[in-house]
């Protein structure tokens, strides 16, 4: 299920980055007592009670200015407002209500989005009455907080969560394979989507996805139904264009949350950059099946060793997904396009694969007999029982005498034995080491 998006908006120097860091649980945004230090939106994930959501930090909105940087910050903030489901309008309780606050309020009114008004920097109880001035903005009861000390954030998040959208039940059958084309801008995601649909010569219907800015394209090949979740391309929003790659990350996150298989597209001409690895990491964290597609392969000067060398480079740069298959394709020439769907189907099947408990136990017992667990200060790990507890991704519980005796290298050994036995190409698998109880 896609996570709601919350944008933190306000004039400069009211503490937006401090609040963002507090909600994200780490120092991600640059915090400096200087207006304009946050130049672009920054994304992270947060959780309140049982609700997970994305948060966007924005630069302060300055109105009535001709400064190019400040205008750019305003454009970024307005784009964040359009992306968000809920907006936290942050104001400064020490400075009090300003003309700029009122102008920011006008922008938020025009957005039509739910707004939670938070009055920051009220860590002194004697200053709590300062919040009453902000009723004039017309956003209901102002919530007093002190982001630097974490005061009042629970009350604020309670109000934010009231506005989270409730998503309808999945409109596709359980047998439908949903796959998302993810990756940074200009790697050819849209071209690949068009090539896949054209190659298969299918009937195509477009319906709006449950996540903004994604288009679901259902189609069929034989008896198998598919949905491509297309996140490619930057869209014009009035006169505002997204020129950074941060927007592509949020689009990828939204698509990853809804898909079974994430197809990571890399530009074969440009090679691998850090953004590619970051997006792949998001898919892994969500437990999605994955394959790597190197596009624009027709434009690469190559010999008989080029593909092998590029594959070795991918394995070196993506050591955390050694199980993801790699395809070298060209959307332009249609080279190997048909193999993408074959790989998607195989990855989806493995992602949903369920193994009987007796078979799992047999594989683990054979692995332990071949390579017994190492001892730790005379204590030996004993594996008593193993069973699969979930699919998408396949997840296994291994019950032992003491989980602290399970070394990560031996856990990796057991994962490799499960992969040797059952394949699991294209999907992560998860192992949960649990202490055996009397029950």
C-alpha positions in Angstrom: 0.0 0.0 0.0 1.5 3.4 -0.9 2.5 5.7 1.9 0.9 9.1 2.3 3.2 12.1 1.7 3.5 15.0 4.2 5.2 18.2 3.2 6.6 20.7 5.8 6.1 24.2 4.5 6.7 27.7 5.8 8.7 30.9 5.5 12.4 30.7 6.0 14.0 30.1 9.4 11.0 28.7 11.3 12.6 25.3 12.0 11.4 23.2 9.1 14.7 21.2 8.8 14.8 20.7 12.5 11.3 19.3 12.5 12.1 17.1 9.5 15.2 15.6 11.2 13.2 15.0 14.4 10.5 13.1 12.4 13.0 11.2 10.3 14.9 10.2 13.4 18.3 11.3 12.0 20.1 14.4 10.8 19.3 14.4 7.1 18.6 18.1 6.4 21.3 20.7 6.9 20.3 22.8 9.9 21.8 26.3 10.0 20.5 29.5 11.5 20.4 31.2 8.1 17.5 31.7 5.8 17.6 29.8 2.5 20.0 27.0 3.6 17.6 24.3 2.4 17.7 24.8 -1.3 15.8 21.7 -2.6 13.2 19.3 -1.2 14.6 16.4 0.8 12.7 13.2 1.3 12.6 10.6 4.0 10.2 8.1 5.7 8.7 8.3 9.1 6.2 6.4 11.2 3.6 7.5 13.8 1.9 4.7 15.8 1.1 2.1 13.1 1.1 4.6 10.2 4.1 5.0 7.9 4.5 8.0 5.6 6.9 10.0 3.5 8.0 13.5 4.6 9.3 16.3 2.4 11.5 19.1 3.8 11.3 22.3 1.7 13.1 25.6 1.5 11.4 28.6 3.0 8.9 30.3 0.8 9.8 34.0 0.2 7.1 36.1 -1.6 7.5 39.4 -3.4 11.2 38.8 -4.3 13.2 38.8 -7.5 16.1 36.8 -6.1 16.7 33.9 -8.4 17.6 31.4 -5.7 14.6 32.4 -3.5 12.3 32.1 -6.5 13.7 28.6 -7.1 13.1 27.7 -3.5 9.5 28.9 -3.8 9.0 26.8 -7.0 10.4 23.7 -5.2 8.1 24.3 -2.2 5.0 24.7 -4.4 5.9 21.5 -6.2 6.2 19.8 -2.8 2.7 21.1 -1.9 1.3 19.6 -5.1 2.9 16.2 -4.3 1.7 16.1 -0.7 -1.5 14.6 0.8 -1.1 16.6 4.0 0.8 19.8 4.7 2.4 20.8 8.0 2.4 24.7 7.9 5.2 25.6 10.3 5.4 29.1 11.9 7.6 30.7 14.5 6.0 31.2 17.9 8.8 33.4 19.2 8.8 35.8 16.3 5.0 35.8 16.0 2.7 36.2 13.0 4.3 37.9 10.0 3.1 39.2 6.7 5.0 36.4 5.0 3.1 33.8 7.0 -0.1 35.3 5.7 1.1 35.1 2.1 2.2 31.5 2.6 -1.2 30.8 4.0 -2.8 32.2 0.8 -0.6 29.7 -1.3 -1.8 26.9 0.9 -5.4 27.9 0.6 -5.2 27.8 -3.1 -3.7 24.2 -3.0 -6.9 22.8 -1.5 -4.8 20.4 0.6 -5.4 19.6 4.3 -3.2 21.8 6.4 -2.1 21.3 10.0 -0.8 24.5 11.6 2.2 23.9 13.9 3.6 26.8 16.0 7.3 26.0 16.6 9.8 27.1 19.3 7.3 27.1 22.2 9.6 25.2 24.5 9.0 27.8 27.3 5.5 27.3 28.9 5.2 31.0 29.4 5.1 31.5 25.6 2.2 29.1 24.9 -0.2 32.0 24.6 1.7 33.2 21.6 0.0 30.5 19.5 -3.4 32.3 19.7 -2.2 35.0 17.2 -2.0 32.4 14.5 -5.8 31.7 14.6 -5.9 34.6 12.2 -4.5 32.4 9.5 -7.7 30.4 9.4 -6.4 26.8 9.7 -8.1 25.9 12.9 -6.4 25.2 16.2 -2.6 25.9 16.1 -0.6 23.0 17.6 2.2 24.2 19.9 5.5 22.4 19.4 9.2 22.7 20.0 10.9 20.7 17.2 14.3 21.0 18.8 13.2 19.3 22.0 10.5 17.0 20.5 7.8 18.7 22.5 4.2 18.5 21.2 5.0 16.3 18.1 2.6 13.6 19.1 -0.4 16.0 19.2 0.8 17.4 15.8 1.1 13.9 14.2 -2.3 12.9 15.6 -3.8 15.8 13.6 -1.7 15.0 10.5 -2.8 11.3 10.5 -6.5 12.3 10.5 -6.0 13.5 6.9 -4.2 10.4 5.6 -6.1 9.0 2.6 -7.8 5.6 2.9 -7.0 3.5 -0.2 -9.5 1.3 -1.8 -9.0 -2.4 -2.0 -6.6 -3.6 -4.7 -8.5 -3.4 -8.0 -6.4 -6.2 -9.7 -6.7 -9.9 -9.2 -4.1 -11.7 -7.0 -2.8 -13.4 -10.2 -2.0 -10.1 -11.9 1.7 -9.3 -11.9 2.4 -5.7 -11.1 5.8 -4.4 -12.2 7.3 -0.9 -12.0 9.9 0.7 -14.2 12.1 2.5 -11.8 15.3 4.5 -12.1 16.7 8.0 -12.5 15.5 10.3 -15.2 16.5 9.9 -18.9 17.4 6.2 -18.8 14.7 5.2 -21.1 11.9 4.0 -18.9 9.1 5.3 -21.0 10.7 4.0 -24.2 11.0 0.5 -22.6 7.3 0.6 -21.6 6.3 1.5 -25.1 8.6 -1.2 -26.5 7.2 -3.9 -24.2 3.6 -3.0 -25.1 4.4 -2.8 -28.8 6.4 -6.0 -28.9 3.6 -7.9 -27.3 1.0 -6.4 -29.6 -1.6 -6.2 -26.8 -4.8 -4.4 -26.1 -3.9 -1.5 -23.8 -6.1 0.5 -21.5 -4.9 3.3 -19.3 -6.4 4.0 -15.8 -5.2 6.4 -13.2 -3.1 4.7 -10.5 -3.9 5.0 -6.8 -0.7 6.9 -6.4 -0.4 10.3 -8.0 1.9 10.7 -11.0 1.9 7.0 -11.8 -0.1 5.5 -14.7 -1.2 1.9 -14.5 -1.3 0.1 -17.9 -3.0 -3.3 -17.7 -2.3 -5.7 -20.5 -2.1 -9.5 -21.1 0.3 -12.0 -22.7 -1.4 -15.3 -23.2 -3.3 -16.1 -20.0 -1.1 -14.0 -17.8 -2.3 -10.5 -16.8 0.2 -7.7 -16.1 0.1 -4.1 -14.9 3.0 -1.8 -15.7 3.3 1.0 -13.2 5.0 3.7 -15.3 6.9 6.4 -13.3 8.9 7.7 -16.2 9.2 11.3 -17.4 9.0 14.6 -15.7 5.7 16.3 -16.1 5.1 20.0 -16.6 3.2 21.5 -13.7 2.2 25.0 -14.8 5.5 26.8 -15.2 7.3 24.7 -12.7 9.8 22.0 -13.9 11.6 19.6 -11.6 15.3 19.9 -12.4 16.7 17.8 -9.6 16.6 14.0 -9.3 15.0 14.0 -5.9 11.6 14.0 -7.4 12.4 10.7 -9.3 13.2 9.1 -6.0 9.8 9.8 -4.5 8.1 8.6 -7.7 10.2 5.4 -7.5 9.2 4.9 -3.8 5.5 5.3 -4.6 5.8 2.8 -7.5 7.9 0.3 -5.4 5.3 0.3 -2.7 2.6 -0.9 -5.2 4.5 -3.4 -7.3 5.5 -7.1 -7.1 8.6 -6.7 -9.3 10.8 -3.6 -9.6 12.6 -3.3 -12.9 15.6 -1.1 -12.3 16.6 0.6 -15.5 20.2 1.7 -16.0 21.6 3.8 -18.9 24.1 1.6 -20.6 25.8 4.7 -22.2 26.4 6.5 -18.9 27.0 3.6 -16.6 26.1 3.3 -13.0 25.8 6.2 -10.6 25.0 6.5 -6.9 21.4 7.3 -7.6 20.9 3.9 -9.3 22.2 2.2 -6.1 20.0 4.3 -3.9 16.8 3.4 -5.8 17.7 -0.3 -5.8 18.2 0.0 -2.0 14.6 1.3 -1.6 13.3 -1.7 -3.5 15.3 -4.1 -1.4 14.0 -2.5 1.8 10.5 -3.0 0.6 11.2 -6.6 -0.1 10.3 -6.4 -3.8 11.5 -8.8 -6.4 13.9 -7.1 -8.8 15.7 -7.3 -12.1 18.3 -5.0 -13.6 17.8 -3.8 -17.2 20.7 -2.1 -18.9 19.0 0.0 -21.6 20.5 1.8 -24.7 22.8 -1.1 -25.2 22.8 -0.4 -29.0 24.7 2.8 -28.3 27.5 1.2 -26.4 30.8 0.5 -28.3 31.5 -3.1 -27.4 33.3 -6.3 -28.2 32.8 -9.9 -27.1 33.9 -9.0 -23.5 31.9 -5.8 -23.0 28.7 -7.4 -21.6 30.6 -9.6 -19.2 32.7 -6.7 -17.9 29.6 -4.5 -17.5 27.9 -7.4 -15.6 30.9 -7.7 -13.3 30.7 -4.0 -12.7 27.0 -4.2 -11.7 27.7 -7.1 -9.3 30.5 -5.0 -7.8 28.3 -1.9 -7.4 25.2 -3.8 -6.3 26.6 -6.5 -3.9 23.4 -6.4 -1.9 21.3 -7.9 -4.8 23.4 -10.7 -6.3 20.3 -12.6 -7.0 18.8 -10.0 -9.4 19.1 -11.1 -13.1 20.7 -8.7 -15.5 19.4 -8.0 -19.1 21.1 -5.9 -21.8 18.4 -4.4 -24.0 17.6 -1.6 -26.4 14.2 0.1 -26.4 15.1 1.7 -29.7 16.0 -1.5 -31.7 13.7 -3.8 -29.6 16.8 -6.0 -28.8 15.9 -8.6 -26.1 12.8 -6.7 -25.1 10.7 -9.9 -25.1 13.1 -11.3 -22.4 12.0 -8.6 -19.9 8.5 -10.1 -19.4 9.9 -13.6 -19.1 12.3 -12.4 -16.3 9.4 -10.5 -14.6 7.2 -13.6 -14.6 10.0 -15.8 -13.1 10.9 -13.2 -10.5 7.2 -12.8 -9.5 6.8 -16.6 -9.3 9.8 -16.9 -7.0 8.7 -13.9 -5.0 5.4 -15.8 -4.2 6.9 -19.2 -3.8 5.9 -21.2 -0.8 7.8 -24.3 0.4 6.5 -27.0 2.7 7.8 -27.1 6.3 9.2 -30.6 5.9 11.1 -29.6 2.8 12.5 -26.5 4.4 13.6 -28.5 7.5 15.2 -31.1 5.2 17.3 -28.5 3.4 18.4 -26.8 6.6 19.3 -30.1 8.3 21.4 -31.2 5.3 23.2 -27.8 5.3 24.0 -28.2 9.1 25.3 -31.7 8.5 27.5 -30.6 5.7 28.8 -27.5 7.5 28.1 -27.5 11.3 27.7 -24.0 13.0 30.9 -22.7 14.5 31.2 -22.6 18.3 31.5 -19.4 20.3 33.5 -19.6 23.5 32.6 -23.3 23.9 28.9 -22.7 23.2 27.4 -24.2 20.1 24.5 -23.0 18.0 21.7 -25.6 17.7 19.1 -25.3 15.0 15.9 -27.0 16.2 13.3 -26.2 13.6 12.7 -24.1 10.4 9.6 -23.1 8.6 8.4 -20.6 6.0 6.3 -17.9 7.6 5.5 -15.5 4.6 5.8 -14.9 0.9 6.5 -11.7 -1.1 9.3 -12.0 -0.2 9.8 -15.6 1.0 10.5 -15.4 4.7 11.7 -18.2 7.0 11.8 -18.5 10.7 14.7 -20.5 12.1 14.4 -21.5 15.7 17.6 -22.0 17.6 18.9 -22.4 21.2 20.4 -18.9 21.3 19.9 -16.3 18.5 23.1 -14.5 19.6 25.2 -17.5 18.5 24.0 -17.1 14.9 26.9 -15.4 13.1 25.9 -13.3 10.1 28.3 -15.4 7.9 26.5 -18.6 8.9 23.1 -17.0 8.3 24.3 -16.1 4.8 25.4 -19.7 4.3 21.9 -20.9 5.2 20.4 -18.4 2.8 22.7 -19.6 0.0 21.7 -23.2 0.7 18.0 -22.3 0.4 18.7 -20.5 -2.9 20.7 -23.5 -4.1 17.7 -25.7 -3.3 14.8 -23.6 -4.5 16.3 -21.0 -6.9 14.7 -17.8 -5.7 16.2 -15.9 -8.7 15.0 -12.3 -8.8 13.7 -12.2 -5.2 15.1 -11.4 -1.8 14.5 -13.9 1.0 14.4 -13.1 4.6 15.6 -15.2 7.6 14.3 -14.5 11.1 16.3 -16.2 13.8 14.2 -17.0 16.8 14.8 -18.5 20.2 13.1 -21.9 20.6 10.5 -21.9 23.4 9.0 -24.8 25.3 5.8 -24.4 23.2 
